Amino acid sequence: MRTILLSHEEVAKLATQLYEGGIRQKVESDSNIGKMVIIDVETGDYEIDKNGLHASNRLNAKHPDARLFGIRIGYNVAASLGGVMERVSL
């Protein structure tokens, strides 16, 4: 598979478009709130886990050298260092 060279900003933009364009409706449920969804921006595949690293490892096993981006389901940020993670209203 040909690797697409993308900036960090382009990866974030593609992942957000994929999430808002269909993944969100599939994954955003009470049982998944707070979990990480990791998205392969080249294929549109995704994995969900409480631990983003576990989800990333599963995607990397399917698609080596994938361009991945993580989103915390139901929140405005994936992680916070000393700050506040705000819940997004549905």
PDB file as gemmi writes it, atoms N, CA and C in Angstrom:
CRYST1    1.000    1.000    1.000  90.00  90.00  90.00 P 1                      
ATOM      1  N   MET A   1       0.844  -1.185   0.000  1.00  0.00           N  
ATOM      2  CA  MET A   1       0.000   0.000   0.000  1.00  0.00           C  
ATOM      3  C   MET A   1       0.886   1.243   0.000  1.00  0.00           C  
ATOM      4  N   ARG A   2       0.531   2.225  -0.767  1.00  0.00           N  
ATOM      5  CA  ARG A   2       1.275   3.467  -0.867  1.00  0.00           C  
ATOM      6  C   ARG A   2       0.990   4.340   0.351  1.00  0.00           C  
ATOM      7  N   THR A   3       2.060   4.842   0.984  1.00  0.00           N  
ATOM      8  CA  THR A   3       1.903   5.717   2.130  1.00  0.00           C  
ATOM      9  C   THR A   3       1.674   7.141   1.654  1.00  0.00           C  
ATOM     10  N   ILE A   4       0.671   7.787   2.212  1.00  0.00           N  
ATOM     11  CA  ILE A   4       0.357   9.163   1.874  1.00  0.00           C  
ATOM     12  C   ILE A   4       1.087  10.063   2.863  1.00  0.00           C  
ATOM     13  N   LEU A   5       1.832  11.040   2.366  1.00  0.00           N  
ATOM     14  CA  LEU A   5       2.541  11.972   3.228  1.00  0.00           C  
ATOM     15  C   LEU A   5       1.599  13.099   3.618  1.00  0.00           C  
ATOM     16  N   LEU A   6       1.292  13.164   4.902  1.00  0.00           N  
ATOM     17  CA  LEU A   6       0.360  14.163   5.410  1.00  0.00           C  
ATOM     18  C   LEU A   6       0.963  14.861   6.615  1.00  0.00           C  
ATOM     19  N   SER A   7       0.655  16.147   6.773  1.00  0.00           N  
ATOM     20  CA  SER A   7       1.076  16.881   7.966  1.00  0.00           C  
ATOM     21  C   SER A   7       0.188  16.457   9.134  1.00  0.00           C  
ATOM     22  N   HIS A   8       0.593  16.824  10.335  1.00  0.00           N  
ATOM     23  CA  HIS A   8      -0.223  16.518  11.518  1.00  0.00           C  
ATOM     24  C   HIS A   8      -1.602  17.170  11.406  1.00  0.00           C  
ATOM     25  N   GLU A   9      -1.622  18.372  10.871  1.00  0.00           N  
ATOM     26  CA  GLU A   9      -2.891  19.094  10.717  1.00  0.00           C  
ATOM     27  C   GLU A   9      -3.813  18.394   9.722  1.00  0.00           C  
ATOM     28  N   GLU A  10      -3.224  17.882   8.634  1.00  0.00           N  
ATOM     29  CA  GLU A  10      -4.029  17.174   7.625  1.00  0.00           C  
ATOM     30  C   GLU A  10      -4.580  15.859   8.188  1.00  0.00           C  
ATOM     31  N   VAL A  11      -3.778  15.167   8.986  1.00  0.00           N  
ATOM     32  CA  VAL A  11      -4.245  13.924   9.621  1.00  0.00           C  
ATOM     33  C   VAL A  11      -5.411  14.239  10.545  1.00  0.00           C  
ATOM     34  N   ALA A  12      -5.279  15.286  11.350  1.00  0.00           N  
ATOM     35  CA  ALA A  12      -6.359  15.677  12.271  1.00  0.00           C  
ATOM     36  C   ALA A  12      -7.622  16.052  11.515  1.00  0.00           C  
ATOM     37  N   LYS A  13      -7.470  16.792  10.423  1.00  0.00           N  
ATOM     38  CA  LYS A  13      -8.630  17.218   9.631  1.00  0.00           C  
ATOM     39  C   LYS A  13      -9.339  16.013   9.007  1.00  0.00           C  
ATOM     40  N   LEU A  14      -8.570  15.092   8.425  1.00  0.00           N  
ATOM     41  CA  LEU A  14      -9.168  13.892   7.823  1.00  0.00           C  
ATOM     42  C   LEU A  14      -9.870  13.036   8.864  1.00  0.00           C  
ATOM     43  N   ALA A  15      -9.229  12.857  10.019  1.00  0.00           N  
ATOM     44  CA  ALA A  15      -9.827  12.046  11.083  1.00  0.00           C  
ATOM     45  C   ALA A  15     -11.133  12.668  11.573  1.00  0.00           C  
ATOM     46  N   THR A  16     -11.128  13.971  11.743  1.00  0.00           N  
ATOM     47  CA  THR A  16     -12.339  14.661  12.195  1.00  0.00           C  
ATOM     48  C   THR A  16     -13.453  14.523  11.165  1.00  0.00           C  
ATOM     49  N   GLN A  17     -13.119  14.639   9.890  1.00  0.00           N  
ATOM     50  CA  GLN A  17     -14.119  14.473   8.833  1.00  0.00           C  
ATOM     51  C   GLN A  17     -14.686  13.048   8.841  1.00  0.00           C  
ATOM     52  N   LEU A  18     -13.817  12.055   9.003  1.00  0.00           N  
ATOM     53  CA  LEU A  18     -14.277  10.663   9.060  1.00  0.00           C  
ATOM     54  C   LEU A  18     -15.173  10.440  10.278  1.00  0.00           C  
ATOM     55  N   TYR A  19     -14.765  10.997  11.421  1.00  0.00           N  
ATOM     56  CA  TYR A  19     -15.534  10.822  12.657  1.00  0.00           C  
ATOM     57  C   TYR A  19     -16.906  11.465  12.528  1.00  0.00           C  
ATOM     58  N   GLU A  20     -16.938  12.713  12.091  1.00  0.00           N  
ATOM     59  CA  GLU A  20     -18.212  13.425  11.970  1.00  0.00           C  
ATOM     60  C   GLU A  20     -19.069  12.891  10.826  1.00  0.00           C  
ATOM     61  N   GLY A  21     -18.429  12.308   9.817  1.00  0.00           N  
ATOM     62  CA  GLY A  21     -19.138  11.832   8.641  1.00  0.00           C  
ATOM     63  C   GLY A  21     -19.756  10.451   8.757  1.00  0.00           C  
ATOM     64  N   GLY A  22     -19.612   9.795   9.893  1.00  0.00           N  
ATOM     65  CA  GLY A  22     -20.240   8.487  10.019  1.00  0.00           C  
ATOM     66  C   GLY A  22     -19.809   7.663  11.211  1.00  0.00           C  
ATOM     67  N   ILE A  23     -18.554   7.795  11.611  1.00  0.00           N  
ATOM     68  CA  ILE A  23     -18.071   6.982  12.743  1.00  0.00           C  
ATOM     69  C   ILE A  23     -18.788   7.375  14.026  1.00  0.00           C  
ATOM     70  N   ARG A  24     -18.968   8.672  14.240  1.00  0.00           N  
ATOM     71  CA  ARG A  24     -19.601   9.156  15.472  1.00  0.00           C  
ATOM     72  C   ARG A  24     -20.962   8.487  15.701  1.00  0.00           C  
ATOM     73  N   GLN A  25     -21.783   8.410  14.659  1.00  0.00           N  
ATOM     74  CA  GLN A  25     -23.125   7.826  14.796  1.00  0.00           C  
ATOM     75  C   GLN A  25     -23.061   6.355  15.170  1.00  0.00           C  
ATOM     76  N   LYS A  26     -21.983   5.671  14.794  1.00  0.00           N  
ATOM     77  CA  LYS A  26     -21.839   4.248  15.084  1.00  0.00           C  
ATOM     78  C   LYS A  26     -21.296   3.988  16.486  1.00  0.00           C  
ATOM     79  N   VAL A  27     -20.459   4.898  17.001  1.00  0.00           N  
ATOM     80  CA  VAL A  27     -19.734   4.594  18.238  1.00  0.00           C  
ATOM     81  C   VAL A  27     -20.199   5.371  19.460  1.00  0.00           C  
ATOM     82  N   GLU A  28     -20.867   6.491  19.270  1.00  0.00           N  
ATOM     83  CA  GLU A  28     -21.201   7.333  20.407  1.00  0.00           C  
ATOM     84  C   GLU A  28     -22.451   6.817  21.109  1.00  0.00           C  
ATOM     85  N   SER A  29     -22.216   5.971  22.105  1.00  0.00           N  
ATOM     86  CA  SER A  29     -23.287   5.403  22.929  1.00  0.00           C  
ATOM     87  C   SER A  29     -22.852   5.522  24.386  1.00  0.00           C  
ATOM     88  N   ASP A  30     -23.802   5.343  25.295  1.00  0.00           N  
ATOM     89  CA  ASP A  30     -23.492   5.450  26.724  1.00  0.00           C  
ATOM     90  C   ASP A  30     -22.353   4.517  27.130  1.00  0.00           C  
ATOM     91  N   SER A  31     -22.312   3.333  26.551  1.00  0.00           N  
ATOM     92  CA  SER A  31     -21.277   2.366  26.936  1.00  0.00           C  
ATOM     93  C   SER A  31     -19.890   2.732  26.410  1.00  0.00           C  
ATOM     94  N   ASN A  32     -19.814   3.609  25.411  1.00  0.00           N  
ATOM     95  CA  ASN A  32     -18.519   3.998  24.839  1.00  0.00           C  
ATOM     96  C   ASN A  32     -18.024   5.369  25.277  1.00  0.00           C  
ATOM     97  N   ILE A  33     -18.850   6.154  25.982  1.00  0.00           N  
ATOM     98  CA  ILE A  33     -18.435   7.490  26.400  1.00  0.00           C  
ATOM     99  C   ILE A  33     -17.173   7.379  27.250  1.00  0.00           C  
ATOM    100  N   GLY A  34     -16.163   8.157  26.875  1.00  0.00           N  
ATOM    101  CA  GLY A  34     -14.887   8.164  27.589  1.00  0.00           C  
ATOM    102  C   GLY A  34     -13.840   7.243  26.993  1.00  0.00           C  
ATOM    103  N   LYS A  35     -14.251   6.328  26.141  1.00  0.00           N  
ATOM    104  CA  LYS A  35     -13.290   5.443  25.485  1.00  0.00           C  
ATOM    105  C   LYS A  35     -12.624   6.179  24.325  1.00  0.00           C  
ATOM    106  N   MET A  36     -11.511   5.634  23.855  1.00  0.00           N  
ATOM    107  CA  MET A  36     -10.799   6.209  22.723  1.00  0.00           C  
ATOM    108  C   MET A  36     -11.206   5.497  21.446  1.00  0.00           C  
ATOM    109  N   VAL A  37     -11.440   6.270  20.400  1.00  0.00           N  
ATOM    110  CA  VAL A  37     -11.601   5.713  19.062  1.00  0.00           C  
ATOM    111  C   VAL A  37     -10.357   6.143  18.297  1.00  0.00           C  
ATOM    112  N   ILE A  38      -9.642   5.180  17.758  1.00  0.00           N  
ATOM    113  CA  ILE A  38      -8.446   5.438  16.970  1.00  0.00           C  
ATOM    114  C   ILE A  38      -8.811   5.191  15.506  1.00  0.00           C  
ATOM    115  N   ILE A  39      -8.543   6.183  14.664  1.00  0.00           N  
ATOM    116  CA  ILE A  39      -8.961   6.146  13.265  1.00  0.00           C  
ATOM    117  C   ILE A  39      -7.747   6.093  12.355  1.00  0.00           C  
ATOM    118  N   ASP A  40      -7.778   5.166  11.396  1.00  0.00           N  
ATOM    119  CA  ASP A  40      -6.778   5.117  10.334  1.00  0.00           C  
ATOM    120  C   ASP A  40      -7.287   6.041   9.241  1.00  0.00           C  
ATOM    121  N   VAL A  41      -6.627   7.175   9.037  1.00  0.00           N  
ATOM    122  CA  VAL A  41      -7.154   8.185   8.114  1.00  0.00           C  
ATOM    123  C   VAL A  41      -7.034   7.774   6.653  1.00  0.00           C  
ATOM    124  N   GLU A  42      -6.208   6.777   6.358  1.00  0.00           N  
ATOM    125  CA  GLU A  42      -6.066   6.334   4.971  1.00  0.00           C  
ATOM    126  C   GLU A  42      -7.151   5.338   4.563  1.00  0.00           C  
ATOM    127  N   THR A  43      -7.589   4.495   5.506  1.00  0.00           N  
ATOM    128  CA  THR A  43      -8.573   3.464   5.172  1.00  0.00           C  
ATOM    129  C   THR A  43      -9.959   3.743   5.745  1.00  0.00           C  
ATOM    130  N   GLY A  44     -10.040   4.570   6.788  1.00  0.00           N  
ATOM    131  CA  GLY A  44     -11.304   4.813   7.460  1.00  0.00           C  
ATOM    132  C   GLY A  44     -11.621   3.770   8.518  1.00  0.00           C  
ATOM    133  N   ASP A  45     -10.751   2.751   8.663  1.00  0.00           N  
ATOM    134  CA  ASP A  45     -10.940   1.751   9.717  1.00  0.00           C  
ATOM    135  C   ASP A  45     -10.737   2.408  11.071  1.00  0.00           C  
ATOM    136  N   TYR A  46     -11.359   1.840  12.098  1.00  0.00           N  
ATOM    137  CA  TYR A  46     -11.181   2.376  13.444  1.00  0.00           C  
ATOM    138  C   TYR A  46     -11.300   1.257  14.467  1.00  0.00           C  
ATOM    139  N   GLU A  47     -10.762   1.512  15.643  1.00  0.00           N  
ATOM    140  CA  GLU A  47     -10.837   0.602  16.777  1.00  0.00           C  
ATOM    141  C   GLU A  47     -11.203   1.418  18.001  1.00  0.00           C  
ATOM    142  N   ILE A  48     -11.915   0.799  18.930  1.00  0.00           N  
ATOM    143  CA  ILE A  48     -12.330   1.451  20.174  1.00  0.00           C  
ATOM    144  C   ILE A  48     -11.765   0.653  21.343  1.00  0.00           C  
ATOM    145  N   ASP A  49     -11.281   1.370  22.356  1.00  0.00           N  
ATOM    146  CA  ASP A  49     -10.787   0.720  23.568  1.00  0.00           C  
ATOM    147  C   ASP A  49     -10.720   1.760  24.679  1.00  0.00           C  
ATOM    148  N   LYS A  50     -10.755   1.310  25.925  1.00  0.00           N  
ATOM    149  CA  LYS A  50     -10.540   2.225  27.045  1.00  0.00           C  
ATOM    150  C   LYS A  50      -9.142   2.812  26.968  1.00  0.00           C  
ATOM    151  N   ASN A  51      -8.215   2.025  26.432  1.00  0.00           N  
ATOM    152  CA  ASN A  51      -6.828   2.423  26.298  1.00  0.00           C  
ATOM    153  C   ASN A  51      -6.527   2.645  24.819  1.00  0.00           C  
ATOM    154  N   GLY A  52      -6.186   3.870  24.456  1.00  0.00           N  
ATOM    155  CA  GLY A  52      -5.918   4.193  23.060  1.00  0.00           C  
ATOM    156  C   GLY A  52      -4.761   3.416  22.466  1.00  0.00           C  
ATOM    157  N   LEU A  53      -3.778   3.061  23.294  1.00  0.00           N  
ATOM    158  CA  LEU A  53      -2.634   2.304  22.810  1.00  0.00           C  
ATOM    159  C   LEU A  53      -3.048   0.908  22.348  1.00  0.00           C  
ATOM    160  N   HIS A  54      -3.964   0.284  23.072  1.00  0.00           N  
ATOM    161  CA  HIS A  54      -4.445  -1.047  22.684  1.00  0.00           C  
ATOM    162  C   HIS A  54      -5.172  -0.980  21.340  1.00  0.00           C  
ATOM    163  N   ALA A  55      -6.011   0.047  21.176  1.00  0.00           N  
ATOM    164  CA  ALA A  55      -6.732   0.222  19.909  1.00  0.00           C  
ATOM    165  C   ALA A  55      -5.743   0.510  18.777  1.00  0.00           C  
ATOM    166  N   SER A  56      -4.735   1.329  19.048  1.00  0.00           N  
ATOM    167  CA  SER A  56      -3.718   1.640  18.040  1.00  0.00           C  
ATOM    168  C   SER A  56      -2.951   0.398  17.623  1.00  0.00           C  
ATOM    169  N   ASN A  57      -2.598  -0.428  18.594  1.00  0.00           N  
ATOM    170  CA  ASN A  57      -1.866  -1.662  18.281  1.00  0.00           C  
ATOM    171  C   ASN A  57      -2.681  -2.592  17.391  1.00  0.00           C  
ATOM    172  N   ARG A  58      -3.988  -2.689  17.651  1.00  0.00           N  
ATOM    173  CA  ARG A  58      -4.839  -3.534  16.809  1.00  0.00           C  
ATOM    174  C   ARG A  58      -4.904  -2.999  15.377  1.00  0.00           C  
ATOM    175  N   LEU A  59      -5.020  -1.681  15.224  1.00  0.00           N  
ATOM    176  CA  LEU A  59      -5.053  -1.098  13.879  1.00  0.00           C  
ATOM    177  C   LEU A  59      -3.713  -1.262  13.170  1.00  0.00           C  
ATOM    178  N   ASN A  60      -2.622  -1.085  13.906  1.00  0.00           N  
ATOM    179  CA  ASN A  60      -1.300  -1.256  13.295  1.00  0.00           C  
ATOM    180  C   ASN A  60      -1.062  -2.692  12.856  1.00  0.00           C  
ATOM    181  N   ALA A  61      -1.665  -3.643  13.552  1.00  0.00           N  
ATOM    182  CA  ALA A  61      -1.540  -5.047  13.136  1.00  0.00           C  
ATOM    183  C   ALA A  61      -2.238  -5.278  11.796  1.00  0.00           C  
ATOM    184  N   LYS A  62      -3.360  -4.581  11.584  1.00  0.00           N  
ATOM    185  CA  LYS A  62      -4.101  -4.701  10.320  1.00  0.00           C  
ATOM    186  C   LYS A  62      -3.454  -3.891   9.205  1.00  0.00           C  
ATOM    187  N   HIS A  63      -2.968  -2.707   9.558  1.00  0.00           N  
ATOM    188  CA  HIS A  63      -2.439  -1.762   8.571  1.00  0.00           C  
ATOM    189  C   HIS A  63      -1.108  -1.202   9.067  1.00  0.00           C  
ATOM    190  N   PRO A  64      -0.007  -1.915   8.834  1.00  0.00           N  
ATOM    191  CA  PRO A  64       1.303  -1.398   9.262  1.00  0.00           C  
ATOM    192  C   PRO A  64       1.563  -0.018   8.637  1.00  0.00           C  
ATOM    193  N   ASP A  65       2.208   0.839   9.380  1.00  0.00           N  
ATOM    194  CA  ASP A  65       2.549   2.201   8.936  1.00  0.00           C  
ATOM    195  C   ASP A  65       1.324   3.081   8.703  1.00  0.00           C  
ATOM    196  N   ALA A  66       0.212   2.747   9.341  1.00  0.00           N  
ATOM    197  CA  ALA A  66      -1.012   3.546   9.187  1.00  0.00           C  
ATOM    198  C   ALA A  66      -0.821   4.912   9.835  1.00  0.00           C  
ATOM    199  N   ARG A  67      -1.545   5.899   9.313  1.00  0.00           N  
ATOM    200  CA  ARG A  67      -1.590   7.233   9.925  1.00  0.00           C  
ATOM    201  C   ARG A  67      -2.804   7.245  10.840  1.00  0.00           C  
ATOM    202  N   LEU A  68      -2.567   7.263  12.147  1.00  0.00           N  
ATOM    203  CA  LEU A  68      -3.632   7.133  13.128  1.00  0.00           C  
ATOM    204  C   LEU A  68      -3.882   8.445  13.858  1.00  0.00           C  
ATOM    205  N   PHE A  69      -5.138   8.592  14.290  1.00  0.00           N  
ATOM    206  CA  PHE A  69      -5.532   9.764  15.066  1.00  0.00           C  
ATOM    207  C   PHE A  69      -6.545   9.306  16.103  1.00  0.00           C  
ATOM    208  N   GLY A  70      -6.421   9.797  17.329  1.00  0.00           N  
ATOM    209  CA  GLY A  70      -7.311   9.392  18.411  1.00  0.00           C  
ATOM    210  C   GLY A  70      -8.267  10.480  18.841  1.00  0.00           C  
ATOM    211  N   ILE A  71      -9.483  10.065  19.123  1.00  0.00           N  
ATOM    212  CA  ILE A  71     -10.534  10.958  19.618  1.00  0.00           C  
ATOM    213  C   ILE A  71     -11.177  10.270  20.822  1.00  0.00           C  
ATOM    214  N   ARG A  72     -11.330  11.027  21.928  1.00  0.00           N  
ATOM    215  CA  ARG A  72     -12.039  10.473  23.085  1.00  0.00           C  
ATOM    216  C   ARG A  72     -13.526  10.672  22.860  1.00  0.00           C  
ATOM    217  N   ILE A  73     -14.256   9.587  22.855  1.00  0.00           N  
ATOM    218  CA  ILE A  73     -15.685   9.616  22.548  1.00  0.00           C  
ATOM    219  C   ILE A  73     -16.441  10.420  23.600  1.00  0.00           C  
ATOM    220  N   GLY A  74     -17.162  11.431  23.124  1.00  0.00           N  
ATOM    221  CA  GLY A  74     -17.998  12.243  23.994  1.00  0.00           C  
ATOM    222  C   GLY A  74     -17.297  13.409  24.661  1.00  0.00           C  
ATOM    223  N   TYR A  75     -16.026  13.647  24.348  1.00  0.00           N  
ATOM    224  CA  TYR A  75     -15.274  14.735  24.975  1.00  0.00           C  
ATOM    225  C   TYR A  75     -14.660  15.641  23.926  1.00  0.00           C  
ATOM    226  N   ASN A  76     -14.288  16.847  24.370  1.00  0.00           N  
ATOM    227  CA  ASN A  76     -13.718  17.824  23.451  1.00  0.00           C  
ATOM    228  C   ASN A  76     -12.217  17.653  23.255  1.00  0.00           C  
ATOM    229  N   VAL A  77     -11.559  16.868  24.087  1.00  0.00           N  
ATOM    230  CA  VAL A  77     -10.125  16.587  23.953  1.00  0.00           C  
ATOM    231  C   VAL A  77      -9.876  15.113  24.242  1.00  0.00           C  
ATOM    232  N   ALA A  78      -8.757  14.602  23.750  1.00  0.00           N  
ATOM    233  CA  ALA A  78      -8.427  13.195  23.986  1.00  0.00           C  
ATOM    234  C   ALA A  78      -7.836  12.990  25.369  1.00  0.00           C  
ATOM    235  N   ALA A  79      -7.071  13.966  25.864  1.00  0.00           N  
ATOM    236  CA  ALA A  79      -6.433  13.848  27.177  1.00  0.00           C  
ATOM    237  C   ALA A  79      -6.203  15.240  27.731  1.00  0.00           C  
ATOM    238  N   SER A  80      -5.981  15.309  29.031  1.00  0.00           N  
ATOM    239  CA  SER A  80      -5.742  16.577  29.684  1.00  0.00           C  
ATOM    240  C   SER A  80      -4.648  16.401  30.724  1.00  0.00           C  
ATOM    241  N   LEU A  81      -3.671  17.278  30.708  1.00  0.00           N  
ATOM    242  CA  LEU A  81      -2.605  17.263  31.700  1.00  0.00           C  
ATOM    243  C   LEU A  81      -2.835  18.421  32.663  1.00  0.00           C  
ATOM    244  N   GLY A  82      -3.521  18.143  33.741  1.00  0.00           N  
ATOM    245  CA  GLY A  82      -3.786  19.169  34.731  1.00  0.00           C  
ATOM    246  C   GLY A  82      -4.941  20.088  34.388  1.00  0.00           C  
ATOM    247  N   GLY A  83      -5.566  19.907  33.257  1.00  0.00           N  
ATOM    248  CA  GLY A  83      -6.696  20.734  32.849  1.00  0.00           C  
ATOM    249  C   GLY A  83      -8.004  20.003  33.041  1.00  0.00           C  
ATOM    250  N   VAL A  84      -8.997  20.475  32.368  1.00  0.00           N  
ATOM    251  CA  VAL A  84     -10.333  19.901  32.490  1.00  0.00           C  
ATOM    252  C   VAL A  84     -10.777  19.359  31.138  1.00  0.00           C  
ATOM    253  N   MET A  85     -11.301  18.150  31.163  1.00  0.00           N  
ATOM    254  CA  MET A  85     -11.899  17.570  29.951  1.00  0.00           C  
ATOM    255  C   MET A  85     -13.400  17.832  30.040  1.00  0.00           C  
ATOM    256  N   GLU A  86     -13.921  18.557  29.070  1.00  0.00           N  
ATOM    257  CA  GLU A  86     -15.334  18.873  29.071  1.00  0.00           C  
ATOM    258  C   GLU A  86     -16.115  17.890  28.231  1.00  0.00           C  
ATOM    259  N   ARG A  87     -17.215  17.438  28.774  1.00  0.00           N  
ATOM    260  CA  ARG A  87     -18.115  16.530  28.083  1.00  0.00           C  
ATOM    261  C   ARG A  87     -18.844  17.293  26.990  1.00  0.00           C  
ATOM    262  N   VAL A  88     -18.912  16.748  25.800  1.00  0.00           N  
ATOM    263  CA  VAL A  88     -19.624  17.355  24.676  1.00  0.00           C  
ATOM    264  C   VAL A  88     -21.084  16.936  24.762  1.00  0.00           C  
ATOM    265  N   SER A  89     -21.982  17.910  24.642  1.00  0.00           N  
ATOM    266  CA  SER A  89     -23.411  17.601  24.677  1.00  0.00           C  
ATOM    267  C   SER A  89     -23.828  16.946  23.369  1.00  0.00           C  
ATOM    268  N   LEU A  90     -24.668  15.937  23.480  1.00  0.00           N  
ATOM    269  CA  LEU A  90     -25.185  15.252  22.293  1.00  0.00           C  
ATOM    270  C   LEU A  90     -26.574  15.731  21.978  1.00  0.00           C  
TER     271      LEU A  90                                                      
END                                                                             
